[in-house]
Amino acid sequence: MGKNTWVLDTTHSSVDFSIRHMMVSNVKGSFNSFTATIEADPTDLTTANIQFSIDLESVDTRNADRDNHLRTADFFDIEKYPQLTFVATSIVKTGENEYDVTGDVSLHGVTRSEKFAVTFEGEGKDPWGNEKAGFSGKGSINRSDYGLTWNAALETGGILVGDQVKISLEIQAAKQQA
C-alpha cells in the first residue's frame, strides 16, 4: 500500500488516562486537545514516523477544581511546560495488526523512552470517499519519573495520588489527499 501522510481526525479520536486515588479507586480523565503527524502504511507500521502532541491545558477529569490544580506547578506546570510530546523511535510487529511502539515522551521538562502497545484496527472509506484508518494504543508511565511528585498522606496510611498513569488512545486518521 505504501507510506502516506495521515491527518488526525480529532472528532473520532480520544486520549484518556486513569490514576489511583486514595488507594481505593481510579480517577479517569481525558485530554481534549491533541495533534499527531503520522507517515505510515497502516498495514505495516514498522516503518512509520509518528509524532504526537497533547495540550496539557485541555485536561478534563470532569472536576474543574481538580483540573485547575493539575494545571499548576504542583503537577503539569503548564506555564512552563504546556505540552506532552511523543516521538516514535522504534516500532516492532508483535502479532497480527499488533505493535510495540517505543518513543520519547517529553513531559514537565523530562524526556524518557516509553513503550505502548498499538493495534491497527482497520481502514475503510467514509460516506464522502475519504480513506480512514483506526488505531488503538495502551501503555502507562510513572508520573514521578517526570518530576510530578506532588502528593498528600492519608490518615489511614498510604497516599492520595498513585504514581502509575494508565494511558489509552483511540485514533482515527484520514489519508491526506495528494
N, C-alpha and C positions, 0 to 999 in steps of 0.2 A: 504494500500500500504506500510506503514511503513516508518520510518525515514531513509534517506540515505544522504550521503555526495554529494554535488553538486559543480562542479567546474565552475567558471565564464568563459563564452565564450566572451572574450573582443571584438572579431571582430563583434559580433552581439549584443553588449550592448553599452549603452551611459549614460553619466552623464552630464546633461545640466542645465544651470541656466539662469535667467534673472533678471535684476535690472533696476529701473527707472533711466533715465539720463536726466538732465536738467529739470526735472519735466514735460517733454513733450513726451518722448519716452522711449522705453525699449532697453537696450543693452543685447544681448544674448551671451552666451559663453558655452564652454564645458571644461571638464577635460578629457584628453586623456589617462591617466594612472591611473588605479584603480584596486583593488583586492577585493575579497569577499570570506568569508568562510561561507558556508550555509549547515547546517544539518537540513533536513526538509522532511516531507511528503508534497509535493507541493499541494496536495488536501486538506490539513488541516494544515495551517501554525501556528496554535495556540501553538504548542509545538516546533517550530523551534528555532534553535540557529543561529543567523545572526550577522556577523561582516563584516564591510565594511571599506576600507581604500582608500583614494584618495591622490595621489601625487600632491600637490598644484603647483609644478613647471610646471606641464603639462597643466596649464590654457591656454585656447585658445579662444580669443574673435575676432579672425581674424584681430587683430591690434597689431603688435609687440611692439610698444611703450607702449600701454596700458597694454599689458601682462607683460612687464618688470616692469612697475610701480606697478602692482598688486603683483609682487613677492617681492617688497621691504618692508622695515619696515613701510611704510605708510599703508600697507594693510596686506598681509599674513605673511610677515617677514619669508620667507622660510628658511633663515639661521638658525633661532631658532626653527621654527615650520613648518617642511617640509610636514606634513600630516594633513588631516582631517580624523578622525575616527568616526565610528558609531558602537555601540554595542546594539543590541535589548535587552530590559528589560521586555517588555510586548507586547503580540500580542493578539488582540481581534477581533473575527469574527464579521463583521458588516452587512454582506449580502452574497449573493451567490458569492463566489470567491473574496469577498471584506474583507479587514482587516485594522484595525488601528494598526500600528507598532510604538510603543514608544521605544525610546532608548536614550542612552547617546551619544551626539555629542561632540567631543573634537576638538576645533579649536582655534588656537592662544593662547594656554595655559589656555583656559577656557573650562569646561565641563558643559553642560546643557542638561536637558531632552527635547526632541523634538518629535513630533508625525507626522507620514507620513501615507497617505492613500495608501495602496498597493492592487493591483489587480493581482490575479493569472490568466494569460492569456491563459493557456492551456499547454499541453505537447504532445509529439509525438516522433517518431524516424526519424532521418535524413537518407539520402540515404545509409549511411555506417553502419546503425544499432545502432547508439548512441542515447540514450534517452535524450531528451532535454525538458526543462521547461521554460516558459516565465512568466515574472512578470513586471509590471509597477508600478511606485510609484510617488507620488506628495506630496509636502509639502513646507513650507517656514520657514526661520529663519530670525531674525533681526540681522544684522551684528554688530550693536552696543552692543548687548548682549555679544559678544565675544571680545570686545575691539577694533573692527575695526571701528574707528570713523573718519578717515580722510575724509575731505570734503572741498568744496570751495563754498563761497557765490556767487550768481549770481547777476548781476547788476539789473535784472528785479525782484529781490526778489526770495526767495527760495534757494535751494541748488543744487549742481551739481550731487551728487550721492545719490540715495534713500537708505533707511535703510532696507527695506524688500527685501530679496533674495528668489525668487521662484526657487525651485529645482524640476527637472523632471528626473526620472530614467527609462530606458528601459533595462531590464536584461534578458539575455538568459543564462541558465546554463546547463551543461552536467552532467548527473549522473555518478559519479565516479565508474569505474569498480572495482569489488571486487578482 
